[in-house]
Amino acid sequence: MVDNDDFDVLIQTCINNPIAIGLAASLLQEAGIPYFVMDQNSTAQQESGNCFGWWNVRVPKEREAETREILQNVEDSK
């Protein structure tokens, strides 16, 4: 079991479509990457001027590169 302290990298995405979110979650699970979904509609995100409805995830540092690649592939498939 992974301790919450192990989720030390926050990855912000522009994934906001429910189907794309489901695909991203499935791909992370298939890859065996533990992740924790952050609030996708936080005030900080709304004030940032970036994509509204981001699907943000926290992952362990050692899985960051692999996670970023998976999430980028989902974003690119739009």
N, C-alpha and C positions, 0 to 999 in steps of 0.2 A: 504494500500500500504506500502511496506517495503522500508525504506530509505537505500541508499547505505552504510551508516555508520553502519547499522545493520549486514552487512556481514563481521564479524570480525574474522572468522576462515578460514584459507586456508587449504584445504585438497588436497594433491597430490596423484594421483593414477598412476597405470601403464596401465590404460585403454586407448588403442589407436586404437582399431578396431571400425570402424564406426557403426557396428551393436551393439556392446557392449556399445558404447557411447549413442546410441539411447535408448537402454534398461535402462541404468542408468538414463538418463534424464526422461524417462517415469515413472520409479519407484519413483524418487524424486517428480515429479509432482503429482502422485497418492497419495503419503504420505503427500502432502501439504507442502513440505519443500521448502521454497524460496531459490534460489541459483543463483549465478552469475558465469558464466564460464570464467575462466582466459585463457590467451593465451596458447595454448597447445604446441607451438613450440618456446618458448622464448629462448634467448641466455643462460640465467642462467640455464635452464633445460639441454640444450645441453652440457654445460660445467660441469654439476654436475656428469656426468658419469653414471647416472641412466637411467631408461627407457626413450627412445626418444619418443616424441609424447604423453606425459602425458596429461590426461584430468584432469585439475585442477579446482576445484570449491571453491568458497567462500560461506559460510553459516553462519547463526546466531549461536552464541555460544550455545544457549539453544537447538539447533537441531543437534549439532555436533555428539554426540554418535549415534543417529539414522541414520544420513547420513553416517557415517563411516561403520556402519553395512550393509547398503544397498549397498554401493560401494564395500565393501569386498566381499559380496555375488556375485556381478557381476564379480569381478576379479576371484573369485574361480570357476565360471561356465565356464571358458575358456576350 
